[in-house]
Every structure is written in structure tokens, then in C-alpha cells.
Amino acid sequence: QVQLVESGGGLVQPGGSLSVSCAASGSSLTPYTMGWYRQAPGKQRELVAQITSGGAANYADSVKGRFTISRDNAKNTVYLHLNSLKPEDTAVYYCNAASPYFSVWGQGTQVTVSS
């Protein structure tokens, strides 16, 4: 069973940049669609970005043009690069690995955008 561990969150000023990583163990990520989700206080978890096993990416409208998802199958790691950050991007960011048979979540990493 694949296990996911996120890292790289932190505090950043509005307009700044940050990258978060999701490292997998227990299984290769290669076959899976990988996603980054976020959940702000009092709000539902929402999809931020997703990348298929073939490398096709899609983004929520709210982050399109600012965030970039990528994957390095050799390192068994997925990345989310966050640019031009806004206070409304503040949330816990979760990594997800999905197949037709299961969905696995990491524990999340906090991203706070504040001056």
C-alpha cells in the first residue's frame, strides 16, 4: 500500500512563492493519478491540481497560471509549485494518489500566506 508524506509548507508573504513535495513509499507512484487538494478552515477540501500517469495536468480556475504540478517518477515524488500567492491560498495542502481501486491521502502540510 502506498504511503504519502507531504513537506515544504510554511509561511510566505503575499506575492511570494513556495514549493511543496509529496514523497511516496511502499509502492511506485507511476500508475496513479496524483492530486493536490487543499482545505481552509471552515471550508470543504477542494482539488487544486491533478496530474495523470501520462503527465497531463489540470488545475482549479483559482490557481491556473500561478501553480504548477509536476511529478518525478524516478524519485517517486510529486511537486506543487505555488507562485503569486494570495492570502486566500492559505490552507492545509494534501497529496492524493488515486486509482480505480483506491484513494490514498497524505497527512497534509500547512501553507500560510500572510504579511
Secondary structure by P-SEA (a helix, b strand, c coil): cbbbbbcbbbbbcccbbbbbbbbbccccccccccbbbbbcccccccccccccccbbbbbcccccccbbbbbcccccbbbbbbcccccccccbbbbbbbcccccccccbbbbbbcc
